[in-house]
Structures are given as structure tokens and as C-alpha cells.
Amino acid sequence: MKIKYAFLILVSHGLAVAIGFAGGIYALPILIAPPPPSLDDISAVAEGAMYSAEFHRDLEGSDAFHWGDGKVSIGRDSISLMGSLAPGPDYKLYLSPEFVETEAEFNRLKSRMTLVGDIKTFANFLLNVPAGVDPSRYTSVIVWCETFGEFITSAKYK
């Protein structure tokens, strides 16, 4: 009887730790995210953008925990999102010469992509395009979770 009780305690506590750990991985990026950029800043980028596109939740590689939704505006100097992303750690924005919507496609083309920067907010974002990077040489923007190698979302702008 004592062995069975000890086993149940071990399993129940182990399950509680696992659920807490998973919840922490999900919640931590939300808790430490900086405030999103102002709507005025996002609108200014959108007005001066060369291209625009839409993130949609129904992409092949997106799911309930990995998605994006909203309007992406691509300018010479900055890229913005008026919308939202599923919360997660270590999101990166890439410019790609081809549209991709799965992890396999992303990994196949990653060497031909250009990293724009880190996405720190999940409701709207605004990133500066690195010096020497010309968005007109690419066709798509991709949000990728570097830590877990997860496709989040993408949009074709040209």
C-alpha cells in the first residue's frame, strides 16, 4: 500500500511540475514583453510602406499555438505589424526570396533568407530593417521561433 501511495504522489507531483513548466514557457514571454509600439508609429510605417501583406492563421505550418494575424507593412527602413502573434520565446523576423508556410520549407531556404531582427511584442511590432538590406529583393516575411525551431507565420508581399 505504501509503495502504491508513494508512486501516486510521485506521478501527481511530477505531472504538476510538468504542467507548471509548460505554463511558464508559455507565460514568460508574455510577462516580460515590452509595451507594443504606438498605433501612430505603426500607422506612419504603414502609410510610407512599399509593400503590404497579411498574416493569416490558416497556413499549413500554423496551429493553435503558432500563428499570426494582421497586416504587415514593409518599407525601406522598417517593417511593422498591425495585428497579433501567438506568444512565444525568441521570435525572429526573416525576409525570404520565396513564400514558405512549413518548418521544412523554412529550413530548406534559411540560408537564402535575411534576418531582420527580434520580435519582442505579440500585439503589433515595429522593426528597423538592417543597413544594406533591400526588402525589394525578397518576396515574403516570416516569423520563426528560433529556440524551438517552430514556424509561426508568413506572408507574401510581392
VEXDREN-2710 file (C-alpha; in Angstrom, 1 decimal):
% VEXDREN-2710
k/r/px/py/pz
1/MET/0.0/0.0/0.0
2/LYS/2.8/2.4/0.9
3/ILE/4.5/1.8/-2.5
4/LYS/1.3/2.5/-4.4
5/TYR/0.7/5.7/-2.4
6/ALA/4.3/6.8/-3.0
7/PHE/4.0/6.1/-6.7
8/LEU/0.8/8.1/-6.9
9/ILE/2.4/11.0/-5.1
10/LEU/5.4/10.9/-7.4
11/VAL/3.3/10.8/-10.5
12/SER/0.9/13.6/-9.4
13/HIS/3.7/15.9/-8.3
14/GLY/5.7/15.1/-11.5
15/LEU/2.6/16.0/-13.6
16/ALA/2.1/19.2/-11.6
17/VAL/5.7/20.2/-12.2
18/ALA/5.4/19.4/-15.9
19/ILE/2.2/21.5/-16.3
20/GLY/3.8/24.3/-14.4
21/PHE/6.9/24.2/-16.5
22/ALA/4.9/24.2/-19.8
23/GLY/2.7/27.1/-18.4
24/GLY/5.9/29.0/-17.6
25/ILE/7.3/28.6/-21.0
26/TYR/4.1/29.9/-22.5
27/ALA/3.5/32.7/-20.0
28/LEU/7.1/34.1/-19.5
29/PRO/7.4/35.8/-22.9
30/ILE/4.0/37.5/-22.3
31/LEU/5.0/38.6/-18.8
32/ILE/8.4/40.1/-19.9
33/ALA/7.3/41.6/-23.3
34/PRO/7.8/45.3/-23.6
35/PRO/4.9/47.5/-24.4
36/PRO/3.9/47.4/-28.1
37/PRO/4.7/50.3/-30.4
38/SER/2.1/53.0/-30.6
39/LEU/-0.6/52.9/-33.2
40/ASP/0.7/56.2/-34.5
41/ASP/4.1/54.7/-35.1
42/ILE/2.6/51.6/-36.8
43/SER/0.3/53.8/-39.0
44/ALA/3.2/56.0/-40.0
45/VAL/5.2/53.0/-41.2
46/ALA/2.1/51.6/-43.0
47/GLU/1.5/54.9/-44.8
48/GLY/5.1/55.0/-46.1
49/ALA/5.4/51.3/-46.9
50/MET/6.5/50.0/-50.3
51/TYR/4.6/46.7/-49.7
52/SER/1.9/45.2/-47.5
53/ALA/0.7/41.7/-46.8
54/GLU/-1.5/39.8/-44.4
55/PHE/-0.6/37.2/-41.8
56/HIS/-3.3/34.5/-41.6
57/ARG/-3.9/31.8/-39.0
58/ASP/-4.8/29.1/-41.6
59/LEU/-1.3/28.4/-43.0
60/GLU/-0.2/24.8/-43.4
61/GLY/2.5/25.2/-40.7
62/SER/0.5/27.2/-38.3
63/ASP/-1.6/25.7/-35.5
64/ALA/-3.4/26.7/-32.2
65/PHE/0.0/27.7/-30.6
66/HIS/1.9/29.0/-33.6
67/TRP/0.1/31.7/-35.6
68/GLY/0.0/35.3/-36.7
69/ASP/-2.9/37.5/-37.8
70/GLY/-2.8/41.1/-39.1
71/LYS/-1.4/43.5/-41.7
72/VAL/2.3/43.6/-42.3
73/SER/3.8/46.8/-43.8
74/ILE/7.2/46.6/-45.4
75/GLY/9.2/49.8/-46.0
76/ARG/12.8/50.5/-47.0
77/ASP/13.7/51.3/-43.3
78/SER/11.2/49.4/-41.2
79/ILE/8.7/46.6/-41.1
80/SER/5.5/46.7/-38.9
81/LEU/2.6/44.5/-37.9
82/MET/-0.8/45.8/-37.0
83/GLY/-2.2/42.6/-35.5
84/SER/-1.1/39.9/-33.2
85/LEU/1.1/36.8/-32.9
86/ALA/0.8/33.8/-30.7
87/PRO/3.0/34.4/-27.7
88/GLY/6.3/32.5/-27.6
89/PRO/10.0/32.9/-26.9
90/ASP/12.8/34.0/-29.3
91/TYR/10.7/35.1/-32.3
92/LYS/12.7/36.4/-35.3
93/LEU/11.5/38.1/-38.5
94/TYR/13.1/37.0/-41.7
95/LEU/12.9/38.2/-45.3
96/SER/12.7/35.4/-47.8
97/PRO/13.1/35.1/-51.6
98/GLU/10.2/32.6/-51.6
99/PHE/7.0/32.2/-49.7
100/VAL/7.1/29.3/-47.2
101/GLU/4.5/28.0/-44.8
102/THR/6.1/25.0/-43.1
103/GLU/9.2/24.3/-41.0
104/ALA/10.6/22.0/-43.7
105/GLU/10.4/24.8/-46.3
106/PHE/11.8/27.3/-43.9
107/ASN/14.8/25.1/-43.1
108/ARG/15.4/24.4/-46.8
109/LEU/15.6/28.2/-47.6
110/LYS/17.0/29.6/-44.4
111/SER/20.5/30.1/-45.9
112/ARG/19.0/32.4/-48.5
113/MET/16.9/34.4/-46.1
114/THR/17.9/37.6/-44.2
115/LEU/17.3/38.1/-40.5
116/VAL/15.7/41.4/-39.9
117/GLY/15.5/41.2/-36.1
118/ASP/14.0/40.0/-32.9
119/ILE/10.3/40.4/-32.3
120/LYS/9.7/41.3/-28.6
121/THR/5.9/42.1/-28.7
122/PHE/2.9/40.0/-29.6
123/ALA/0.4/42.7/-30.2
124/ASN/1.8/44.8/-33.0
125/PHE/5.6/45.1/-33.7
126/LEU/7.9/47.6/-35.4
127/LEU/11.4/46.6/-36.5
128/ASN/14.1/48.5/-38.3
129/VAL/15.4/47.0/-41.5
130/PRO/19.2/46.5/-41.1
131/ALA/21.5/48.7/-43.1
132/GLY/22.3/47.2/-46.5
133/VAL/19.1/45.1/-46.7
134/ASP/16.8/45.8/-49.5
135/PRO/13.3/44.4/-48.9
136/SER/12.5/44.7/-52.7
137/ARG/15.0/41.8/-53.3
138/TYR/12.7/39.5/-51.3
139/THR/9.1/38.4/-51.6
140/SER/8.0/37.3/-48.2
141/VAL/8.2/37.9/-44.4
142/ILE/8.4/35.1/-42.0
143/VAL/8.1/34.8/-38.2
144/TRP/10.1/32.0/-36.8
145/CYS/10.7/30.7/-33.2
146/GLU/14.5/30.2/-33.2
147/THR/14.6/28.4/-29.8
148/PHE/12.2/25.7/-30.7
149/GLY/12.6/25.7/-34.5
150/GLU/8.9/26.4/-35.0
151/PHE/7.3/28.1/-37.9
152/ILE/4.9/30.8/-36.7
153/THR/3.5/32.6/-39.7
154/SER/4.4/34.1/-43.1
155/ALA/3.1/36.5/-45.7
156/LYS/3.9/37.1/-49.3
157/TYR/4.1/40.8/-50.2
158/LYS/5.4/40.6/-53.8
END
